[in-house]
Amino acid sequence: MGGKIYFKLLRLHFLSGMEYKGWWLMLLQVLIVVVTDPLATILLFSRFGDIGEWSVERIILIYALAVASFGLAESLCRGFDYFPWQMLRSGEFDRVLLRPCSLFIQVAASRFHLHRLMRPVTGICAVIWTLNRMDVPFSLRNLALLTMALTGGTIVYCGVFVLTSGLAFFTVKGLDWIYILTNASYQITRCPEPYMPRVLKGMFLFLPPVLPVSFYPAAAVCGWGYPAWTGYLPLPAGLAFMAVALVIWQIGVRHYQSTGS
C-alpha cells in the first residue's frame, strides 16, 4: 500500500513538471553540468598521461557509479533533501503527522524534479562507455555487480538525506556541512583510492560508505587485484548506513515539537 502511494505521488509530480513548456531546458541544463563536471579530470589526463596503472577510464568509471547512485537517490528521495527547510521550518510537517500514511513515504515523495533524472542517465551511459573502452565484458556476474553497486549507492545517498532530516529536528540551521556527504563525496571518487589520504579514505569507507559502493565494485568488475568479496559490499553497506539513518530519523520524530501553526 505504501509503495503504491509513493509511486502515485511521484507520478503526480512528474506530470505537473511536464506541464511547464520549458521543462526540456532544465534537462539540458543538468546534462551540460553533469557532462562538463569531470572535464577537468579528462583534460588533466590527456595532458600528463596516466598515473601509474590509473587511466582516465578507471577514474570516470568509479566517478560515474557514484554520480549515478546520487542521481537516483535525489530523484527517488528528494523530499528528504528539502525536508529541513521546506517542511520542518514551515510547519508543514504538522499536517503530515495527521495523515494516516507512513511518514517516510509522505516525506520522500513530497518532491520530485524531472530534470534530476539526467544525472543517473548520464552516469549509467558513462559506465557503459568506460567499460567498452577498457574491453570489460558485460557478463552476468559483472551486470549483477554493477546493479548491486547502483542499488547500494542509491540506498547510501538516500540514507544521507534521511540522516540530514533526522538531525534537522535538533538543529534546523547550520546543516550546510551535510553537502560534504553528498556532492563532495562523489567528487572525491576522482582521486584513485591508493593515493587517497588516510583520513578521507577512512571517512568515505563508513560515513558515508562511498568507496564500498563505487570503487570496490568497479575493481571487482575490471579485475584490479582487490579481493573479489569487496565487490559485494554495496548492498550490506547501503542497508547498514540506511538503518543508522532511520534510527536517527525516528529519534528526531519522537522528539519533534509542533510549530504551533
Number of C-alpha atoms within 10 A of each C-alpha: 7 12 10 9 15 19 14 13 19 21 14 13 17 16 12 13 16 13 9 9 8 10 14 12 11 15 17 13 12 17 19 12 12 18 13 12 12 16 10 10 16 17 12 12 15 12 9 8 13 13 10 6 8 14 16 19 20 23 21 22 25 27 25 28 29 31 31 28 29 27 24 25 26 25 25 22 27 23 24 28 21 18 25 22 15 15 18 19 15 13 15 15 21 17 11 15 14 9 10 7 13 15 14 18 18 20 22 25 23 20 21 23 18 18 19 21 20 23 25 24 15 18 26 20 13 22 22 14 15 19 18 13 11 12 10 14 13 14 10 9 12 18 13 14 22 25 15 21 29 27 20 28 33 29 26 31 28 29 26 24 27 29 24 27 29 24 17 20 21 11 12 16 11 8 13 8 9 14 13 13 19 21 13 11 24 23 15 19 24 19 15 15 16 9 8 14 10 10 8 13 17 14 15 18 14 15 15 24 25 30 28 25 35 29 23 26 29 27 19 21 21 17 12 13 8 13 11 14 10 16 24 20 20 30 22 14 23 27 17 17 23 23 15 13 23 18 14 18 22 14 14 18 15 9 11 14 10 13 12 6 9
